[in-house]
Amino acid sequence: MTLENQGSWDEGNPVPLFVITGGPGPTAENFDLVTLIASRSDPEAGMQPEQAAILSICHYPLSVAEVSAHLSLPFSVVTVLLSKLVEDERVEATAPVPVTAVPELGLLEAVIHGLRKL
């Protein structure tokens, strides 16, 4: 490689992820892979392309994992972008419903009773 080519920009190189996120983002939101994201507004002219894409694809709720797959970006980058959008109230994040570890005893007994009648 010659000295002239060392500093030249090659259009085939990917954009560094810190350029997409704009550096470290807000840490107020804790996203899980299954946190649902829904748009609250439409993309505007001049928005960052990745954030505009999130607003476009989330007209119906998508999980953070799905958003990450659609954008072909790592989870960590998507969470920074989403944090900024939540902070600006452009998207709504809904935490997954926690699953109880042990079902209600009465429900289990009713199911067992129903199965025995079969």
Secondary structure, DSSP 4 states (H G I P E B T S, - for coil): --HHHHTPPPTTSPPPHHHHHTSS---S----TT-EEEESS---TTS-HHHHHHHHHTSS-EEHHHHHHHHT--HHHHHHHHHHHHHTTSEEEEPPPPPPSS--HHHHHHHHHHHHH-
